[in-house]
Structures are given as C-alpha cells and as structure tokens.
C-alpha cells in the first residue's frame, strides 16, 4: 500500500475541522501541536484555514509512560503555550496516532496548565494500533500497517511520510 501525500490530506482535514468547530459552536479555538510532526501539521492546518493564530507547542517527553524505559531524547525542548489553557477550546494536533500514549501524555501536560473547556484531537494519520481508548475527532487518513511497520512524518516542508519496517527480515 502506498503512503498518502500529507499535502493532499491537509485541505480535507481543514474543511472537516472547520465544519466540526462550527457544529460545536467553537469560534476561537487555540491550536496546540505536539512536537515535532504535530507542529508541522498544525501550521499547515492554520495556513489552510487562513487563520493567523498563535500556536502552542508541546514536548511530551517528560509525560510519557515509557520515559523510564526509553530515557530522555537528546533533543527535548520546552513546551510553549502562548495563551491560557483554562476554559479554552483547544485543537490538539499530532501527525501519527498509533498507540494513543503520546496523546495521553499531551492531555496530562495540558491539564497541568489548566482545565480546558474542550479538546478536539486532529491527526494526519490514524494507524488503528491503539493501546488506549483515544480516537481523533478529525483524521486525514486511516491506515493499517503490518505489526512491524511504522510511519514517520518528515518535514517541515514539504511534508512526506516515510515507512519503516522493523522486522528481522528487512
């Protein structure tokens, strides 16, 4: 199966997101991207939506439940939220949803900053390999991979997917 072109998924995601927010009565959402690919996707969505809004960024490294197993990635950067979280409607953006653990970590971090009114989850790809009950509200494409395969978003421009196979045969 060929991987989709992220630049072709963004316009539909933006349209779906705009309709979703309108249906929910959310006029001024705050966008938060998860480092690194989620930031790139959030920037592309904001550009497609023609919204010049501040973008919050999260590095969830310290909030991951596998932190003690994997250690700290050498390029950890601080999160930056240039707006209040308390009472705000957030659009949390990630590139690839796999197990749900990154999203769980992001939600934990966001709630350390305050209690948002709502959180809408937008993901470019959903690999349907969840270990936690987390589903995106807005998704670019659902993709099923072999258990040994992973997908990584490359960017920031142009955005492209890279497939990796971790089986011993490759």
Number of C-alpha atoms within 10 A of each C-alpha: 6 6 12 14 12 21 14 11 15 22 17 17 21 23 14 17 21 15 12 15 16 11 9 9 9 14 10 11 16 20 24 28 27 23 20 17 22 23 23 23 26 28 22 20 22 18 15 15 16 10 10 9 13 14 17 21 23 23 21 23 22 16 16 20 13 12 13 9 8 9 10 13 10 6 8 12 13 12 18 13 18 12 12 12 20 15 11 18 20 22 22 27 32 28 28 25 25 20 17 20 19 20 23 18 18 25 16 14 19 22 12 10 12 13 15 16 11 15 19 17 19 29 24 25 26 24 18 15 15 14 10 12 9 15 17 19 14 22 25 23 17 13 14 12 14 11 10 10 12 15 19 14 20 16 13 14 9 10 16 15 18 10 13 12 14 12 10 6 5 6
